[in-house]
């Protein structure tokens, strides 16, 4: 039964390969091929769901061994990263639930996106997202989880930018992607710390070695993965990216925010060793609950209310983890994920009456909620503007200082040669073009070498050589060929490579 775990993420990837090939060769265009694309994605996701259900049944009956390895992906010293999967426990149950919800999403989208321009592109992205999410849940090591984690972000970008003809859609997708990349830094650093302190990147080994970690080590690992979970789950201060996903055609963002909770639950043993890391989970979760309560009161669409209510529930799961209620958080995760996805598929873009401020919250909180506490503007001030300013300063230094020191010419129109023949005998030498002029020590050396090579080409190559000149030319050519054969010998090539590395480092 353990071998079935390979088919769960592999079947959606097969749908991506078929649909992508059809798009590449122009076979899936227009409304005539919509049935094939929708059926391919829906059936592959349905088969993946059936495989996950069968694997879950085998786990409940005690038929699974709990671990299945395909082969080794990377081995170096004590680092051994294998392509392996988990076949037991909470991971299998969550994979079965996710595959079922994704199959239902594909079925609902068939009618909702009928005859839209990006119909085929949507089902390819949805299938790829399904494979990525299932890889996150079923991977038995942190590296495989990270691969699915980042691939899910790429698919989320494609979903938010589904209507890419609109500039606002691409801007929203870019902001969502960049915000989540901040969490990826924490994930990568957490993997590095796990390997440095436990000599392993496997989930099972990490759980077994957690009791041997000191409080400082457990706190470092916990805070790194907490940062990744906060960014993925859209907790404060990363919440603004969730409001930018209102126009996505599938509940991708709702699934992604629950992945943050999954990572925290998977690291239960590590967080139990660090009271400070659990305190951070509780404080950030409580702040997000309060934030979502206020913002949710001023939403004018059912979809907006659903997003912030789902986020409030996700924040409550972090609070539950902070208090050590891990089993409650796991059941809460599955229940809320099911309800939110089904609601998202049914409410679509339905509107509701605008909220009345005095009846819900105070006027000041109402005004703050309309601006979403200026978290987006604070992010622009703290991150976007400094990065842009640094880029402008570096560009200025490069243009005004570095280029002048090395003697690079200003960009202009390159003159085209009049022909391949050299100038007539007795004619005036050609005037130097602005492109050939340069400044600086490096520029003058380059200009001098260029003039020398130009003279050599004019005198010995382009002009019709006499008998004596042709003899000298043949001798020079023979010597050059001999020198080239010598330096192309393997030992000299290895020597040149070593010299290059010595100079570089």
Secondary structure as GFF3:
##gff-version 3
##sequence-region A 1 505
A	DSSP	alpha_helix	4	24	.	.	.	ID=ss1
A	DSSP	alpha_helix	34	60	.	.	.	ID=ss2
A	DSSP	beta_strand	67	76	.	.	.	ID=ss3
A	DSSP	beta_strand	79	86	.	.	.	ID=ss4
A	DSSP	alpha_helix	90	112	.	.	.	ID=ss5
A	DSSP	alpha_helix	119	138	.	.	.	ID=ss6
A	DSSP	alpha_helix	142	160	.	.	.	ID=ss7
A	DSSP	alpha_helix	167	198	.	.	.	ID=ss8
A	DSSP	alpha_helix	203	209	.	.	.	ID=ss9
A	DSSP	three_ten_helix	210	212	.	.	.	ID=ss10
A	DSSP	alpha_helix	215	233	.	.	.	ID=ss11
A	DSSP	alpha_helix	240	243	.	.	.	ID=ss12
A	DSSP	alpha_helix	252	266	.	.	.	ID=ss13
A	DSSP	alpha_helix	268	272	.	.	.	ID=ss14
A	DSSP	alpha_helix	275	296	.	.	.	ID=ss15
A	DSSP	alpha_helix	302	322	.	.	.	ID=ss16
A	DSSP	alpha_helix	326	347	.	.	.	ID=ss17
A	DSSP	alpha_helix	357	360	.	.	.	ID=ss18
A	DSSP	alpha_helix	363	370	.	.	.	ID=ss19
A	DSSP	three_ten_helix	372	374	.	.	.	ID=ss20
A	DSSP	alpha_helix	375	379	.	.	.	ID=ss21
A	DSSP	pi_helix	380	384	.	.	.	ID=ss22
A	DSSP	alpha_helix	385	397	.	.	.	ID=ss23
A	DSSP	pi_helix	398	402	.	.	.	ID=ss24
A	DSSP	alpha_helix	403	406	.	.	.	ID=ss25
A	DSSP	alpha_helix	440	457	.	.	.	ID=ss26
A	DSSP	pi_helix	458	462	.	.	.	ID=ss27
A	DSSP	alpha_helix	467	487	.	.	.	ID=ss28
A	DSSP	alpha_helix	490	504	.	.	.	ID=ss29
###
